[in-house]
Amino acid sequence: ETPGVVTSETIQRAFCLTEEGFTNFVSELWSTRPQMATVGSCCLVGVICQQTLFVANLGDSRVVLGKKVGNTGGIAAIQLSTEHNANLEAIRHELEDLHPNDSQIAVLKRGVW
């Protein structure tokens, strides 16, 4: 890619390659460890380019930046992303749209999606 340039396509490609690697890993272990296919995953990416921080997030984690508060020695937490999980109504709809034949794709159990 162009040196010094970060695009959404670059980050999407990184996510796709990561997913492809994980899928290949699960496929290799399928006969001996099929439970690997049920493991949840998260991916957080942070890239600093030309003094700009780009972040991308997928999964139950969130990106939080710690910033010094003046000369107090304190640190403030700044949330840069939200979780990408079924607790969010929009994500539940996305999952249902992607998996129309799976009535169990987003289920509320004991108060947790």
N, C-alpha and C positions, 0 to 999 in steps of 0.2 A: 504494500500500500504506500501511499505518498508519505514520506517522512515528515513528522511534525503535524500530521493531520489525524484527528480521531473523528470517526463518523458513527452514526448509529448502526450502519451496516457492518462496520468492523467489530463492534461489540456483539451484534447479533451473530456474526460468524463465529466469534469466540464461544458463545453459548452453544451454538449448534455443534461445533467440534467437541466441546466438553460433553454434551449429551451423547454424541456418537461414540465417544470413547467409553462412557459409562455403559451404554447399551452393549457395546462389544464385550466389555468386561463381564457383564451379567450373562451374556450368551455363552462365553467361555466357561463360566462356572455353573451354568444351568444344571448340568447332570449331577454335580456333587453338592451344590449349595443353592437350590432353587429359591430359598428365602431371600436371596439378594434382590430378586425382582420386586419385593414388597417394601424395600427400604426407601424411606423418604430422602429427599436431598434438597440442598440449598446451594445457590451460587451467588456470590457477591463479587462484583468486579469494581475496582477503583483504578482510574487512569488519570494521571496528571500530565497535561499536555499544554505547553505555553502558558503556564501559571493558572490553568483552569482544571478543576477536578470534575471528572465525569464519573458517575456511578450507575450501576445497573444491578438489579436484584431479582432473584427468583427463589421462592420458597418461603419458609417460615421465619426467616431472619429479616432484620432491617439494618440499614446502614446508618450509623450514628457517628457524627464527627465530634471530637472533643476540642474545645477552643478555650484558650487561656482567657481569663477574665481580668483585664488590666494588669496591675501589679499585685493583685491580692493573693496570687498563688492558687486561686480557685480555677476550676475547669467547668465550663458549661457544656452540656450535651445538646447537640443540634441534630434532630432527626432528618435524614436526607432521603429516606425512602420509606415505604410502608411494606408490611408483610404481603406476600402473594400467596394467600391460602383461602380455604373455603369459609373462613370466618367472615369474609367480605362478600356481600350479596352479589356484587358484579362478578367476582371470581366463581361463585357457585353457578351463575348463569353461563359463564364461559365454559365451565366444565360440563354442564348439562348439554350445551350446544355442541361441544366437541365429542361427547360420548352419548348420543341420543338413545342407544340401546342398553345403557347401563343405568338402571333405576337406583343403584346403590352408589353412584359416583359421588354424591354429596348427601350425607346422612347426618342428622343431628342425634348424637348419642351422649347421654348424661350431660347435656348442656354444652357440648363441644361439637363443632362441625368437623 
